[in-house]
Amino acid sequence: MTPPGTEIEKDTMEGKFTPLTAEETLYEMKIFFEHISDDVKKCIFRSNHASNYLPLKGVLSRDRNKLLETINNALEGNTNIRPESYRGL
């Protein structure tokens, strides 16, 4: 998101910065979870803010497969993501 009146909004308008698409954001999260070490224990993960495309919650690394399944379902179009209009703050 590029809040009005910020440098990042200006850079976006000038073509200097391109925000990730919903799909790119989910793919980035997928890569993150695929590379979480099994040594990570009891780390609570939440992406339940209004600005997130896909609400996720789990404990790392225990819930890695559940989180990846949710992301993969969204990438395959089997799970709805939040529309842009719902992501405003």
WOTA-V515413 format. One record per run of one state. SS is the DSSP state (h for helix, s for strand, l for the rest). FROM is the first residue (numbers start at 1). TO is the last residue. If there is no record, write none. Layout:
SS | FROM | TO
SS | FROM | TO
//
This chain:
l | 1 | 6
h | 7 | 13
l | 14 | 21
h | 22 | 34
l | 35 | 42
s | 43 | 46
l | 47 | 56
s | 57 | 60
l | 61 | 63
h | 64 | 75
l | 76 | 83
h | 84 | 86
l | 87 | 89
//
